[in-house]
Amino acid sequence: MKLIRANLNDAERIWQMQVQAFSKLYEKYKDTETSPAMEPIEKTQMRLEQPFTYYYFIEVEGIIVGAIRVVDKNDGSVAKRISPIFIMDEYRGRGYAQATILKVEEV
């Protein structure tokens, strides 16, 4: 497994994956105000433009299985924060999210 740093050109792909990854939870809870499935693409673009935000694609055996956003203001007052992390449906239950969090701690 490896992490591939995303950039602003990847905004649409990340957004589409996020919408798909969270759509079942949205269908269940109808949490329109807070669901990542309901966020506009502009929110992903805005985050990618933040100097303290890093998105990474999660790649396993050459396949992108998900993504993670790491917020690191690097000001000494706050630790790194993850929001969101998602694994596509067909790759869930294989420990990829857990392995990704461990890998992000190394970055």
N, C-alpha and C positions, 0 to 999 in steps of 0.2 A: 504494500500500500504506500502511496505517496501523495503529497499535497502539491497542487499546482496553483501558484498565485494567479488570481484573476485580475483583470483590469477593466476599465470603463467599457471597452469594446465587448466584454462578456456579460454586460448587464442584462440583455434580453434573455440570454440562455439561463443565467442564474434565476431570473424572475420566473421564467416558464417552469423551470424545475421546482422552484419553491411553491408555485401555485399548484402544480400537480402533486407534490409531496404532501401538502397540507389539505388537499381538497376533501379527502374522506373525513378528516376531523371536522372540517367546516360543515360538511353535510350532516354530521351527527349533532354538532352543538349549535350551529347557526350563529356563531360568534362573530358577526359581521364587523364589529368595531375593533376586534383584537386579532383576528385570524390572519396569519401570514398569507393564506390563500386569497385574501381579499385586498392585499396591499397593491397599490398601483406601481407600475414599473418605475415611475419617477422616484419612488422611495428607495429602490435598489440603486438607481443611478446616483442619487444624492449620497447614499452611504459609501459608494465606491469613490466618490469625490472627496470624502473626508480624509484628511491626512493621517488620522489615527485608526482607520478602519481597513481591515484586510480580509478579502474573501479568498478562499481557497477551494478549488475543486478537489474532491476526494476521488482518487483514481486507484482502481484495483485491477491488476492484470490488463492494463490498457483500456479499461472501461471506466467512464465517469459514473460513479454510483451515488454521488451526492455533493453537498457543499457545506461550508462552514464560514461564518463571519466571526472575526476576532476583533475586538475593540481594545486597543492598547494606547491609552493617552500618554503613557511613558512619562508621567509627571511625578512618579513616586508616591502619589497619594491614593491611587486606586490600582488594584490588580487587573490583569487582563480579564475581559468578559467575553462570553460567547453568546451570540444572538443573531440569527438562528443557526441551528445545525439541522441538516435533514439528509436522510438516506431515501432513495427512491424505493417504492413499494417492493419491487422484485428483488432487491438486495438487502432487505431488512432481516434482522434475526441472525446475522452472521458476525456480529461484534465489530462492525466497521465504525459505528459512531464512537464506541468506547476506545478503539484503537486510534481514531482521529483525535480525540481529546488528549490522549497521551502524547501523540505526535505534536500537537499544537503547543504543549508545554515545553517542548524542545526548541521551538522556533523563537 
